[in-house]
């Protein structure tokens, strides 16, 4: 086993039809009111943030910045994450028709999972429970043996080291540098890979075009993940073994 292959979820594996953002804002409002953070007052204006490529931890902080003190936000985070996961489980069942597995993803994930050189995991801004709720819609959870999630850190750049540590704990193998392959659809996925010295595979199935992603210099760039052979070739390329 010589490759730790880490997939982003939203825009890379699937399109959730916006349910993730709606669930997150609803969870923040509900938990704040249940804890009487606003007293008897209505919800104040919350920050509106671009979520693409961001971690749930950072998103919640950005939404509540200037509304609640840092200490209060930290105390609320576990309950907010639990509520996001609950809302996502309910919402994914109700809005299944609006969710879409992206082209070639199931075939690629199966190929990586079956390859003896690869250990398959997640690197996602979703908290762990929310990630599981989304993947469960398409019966993909059993493929992923580990992950680093949006409730593990506040910065995406911290996630590769967390995933590598968990991979070592599971296998006894140390994955470093370009032993790690990160597949994602945003500039933040590419920057995260570069920060870790990992191999960055970018795909244009999210909110960013080829022209928007190319300047960040991913090691490989695909319009989608439907050409399993070509993407597996990039993952296993001898240039980064």
N, C-alpha and C positions, 0 to 999 in steps of 0.2 A: 504494500500500500504506500503510494508515494504522492498522491494528490488529495488535498482537502478542498472539495468543490463546494462553494457557498453561494446559494441562490438568494437574491432579494425576492420579495413576494409581489407587491403591488406594481403593476406595469411591466413586470418581468415574467412572473408565473401566471398572473391572472389580472383581470380588471373587475373590481368589486362594485362598479357602478356608483361610487361615491358613498357607499354605506359606512366605510371606515371613518371618514371625516364627520359624518352626521352622528355616528355613535360616540365619537370622542367628545364633541361639543355637548351632546346630551348628558354624557357621563359627568363631565365637569360641572355642569349646572346642577344636576341632581345631587351630587355628593356635596357640593358647596351649600346647597339649601338644606340638605338633611343635617349638616353640621352647623347650621345657622351662621355661616360665615358672613352673610349679608344681613343678619338680623331678620326683621320682618319686611325688609325692603325688597323690591323686585331685583332681578339679576342686573347688575351694572353692565355697561358695555364691555364686552370681552374682546381681547385682541384677535384679529383675523390674520392668520399666518398661512404661508405657502407650505403645505405639508410634504410635498414631493421630496423624497430623499431624507426626510427628517426622522428623528426618533420620537416615539411617544413621550418620553420623559421631557425632551426639549420642547416639544409642541405644547404640552400642558404648562410648562413654565412660561413660555412666550404668551400663551392665552391669558394667563393670570398675572403676568408682570404688571405692576402698577395697581392691581386690584387687591391682591393679598400679599403679605410679607413672605419672604423666602421660606422662613421656618414653617409657616402654615401650609404652604404648597407642598413642602417635603412630607409633612404629616398626612396630607390627604392623598398622596400619590398611590399607595397600595390599594385604597378603596376605589380610587378612580380607575385604576387598571382592572380591578375585578369587575367593575361596572361596565367598562368598555367591552370586556370579553363576554359578559352576559348579554349586553345589547347586540353584540355582533352575532352571537349564537342565535338569538331570536330573529334578528334582521336578516341573516343569511337564509334562514328557512322561509321567511316571508317574501324575500326579494330575490330568490334564486334565479328567476328568469332574467334579472338584470345583471347577473354576474356571468363572466365569460373566461374560460380557460384559454390562454393565448396559444397561437399556432405552434405546433411542434413541441410544446412543453412536456406533455405526458411521455412522448417517445424519448425525448432527451433525458428526462429525469430517470426513466427506466433504464436507459443505456448507461448512465453514470452509475446508478445503483448496482447494476449487474457487472460493472467492470472491476476486476480484482485490484486494479491500481488506484481506485478512487474511494474516498470516504465522503459521503454526501451529507451536507448540512445546510442550514439557513443562516443568512446574515440580513436582518430585516429591522426596519424601524418600528414594526408592530411589537407590542408587548407579547409575551409568550402565549397567554390565553387567547388574545385576539388573533395571532398568527394561526393557532390551531383551529379556531372557529372558521377562518376563511379557507384554509386548506381542506378541512373536513368536507366542505361542500363538494369537492372533486375527489374525495377519497385519497388524498395525497400524503396525509400525515405519516403513514407507515414507512414511506420511503426515507424520511429524514431521521438520521440517527442522533443529531445534536444540533445546536444552534446558538447564536448570539442575538439578543433581542432588544427591543426598544425600552424595556424596563431594566436592562443590565447596565446602562450607562447613559450619560447625557450627550456624548459626542459619538458620532458614527465611527470616527477614527479609532475609538477604543475597542470596537467590536471584533476585529480580526484576532487580536491577542486573546480575547475571551474565548472565541471559538477554538483557537489553536490549543488553549489550555484544556478545554473540555475534550478535545480530540485526543490529547495526550493522556488524560485521565482514563479515557475509554479504551485506547489502543496501545499505549506505551510508546507511540511514535511521535516524535517532535516534528511538526510541520512549521517550516520557517521560509520566509521570502517567497519565491515563486513556486514552492511546494503548495502554496495556497492560491486558489483560483476564485475570484469574486465575479459573479455574473449579476449585472444590474442595468437599470435603464436611465439613471440620472448622473449628472456630473458628480454628485456626492459619492455615488458608488465608485466611480473611477478614482476620485481623490482619496477615498478611503483605502482602496487597493494600493495606490501609489505610496501612501503614507506607511503602509505595512510592508512595502517591498513586494507585494503580491502581484499576480498576473491578473489584469483587468480585462474582462470581456463585457462590452457594452452592447445593448440592443435597443432599437428605436421603437419598441412597442409601447412605451409609456408616453410621457408628455414632451419628450425631447426628440428632435429630428436628428438625422445623421449630421447635418451641418452644425447643429448645436452641440453635439457630443464630440465630434472629431477634434476640436481645438484642445480638448482635455487629454488627448493622446492615449486612448485605451490601447491595449496591446492587440485587441481584435474588436471589430465592430460589425454587427450584423443587423439587417433590417428586421429579422425575426429569428426565432429559434427552430424553424421548420426543417432546415437542412442538418439533420442529426449528425451525419458523417463529418460535415465541415466543422460544426461546433465541437464535436468530440476531438477532431484533429487539433483544434486550437487548445482545448483543455489539456491534451496529452502531448502537445508539441515538444519535440526534442530540444527546441531552442530555449525552453525554460525548465528542463529537467535538471 
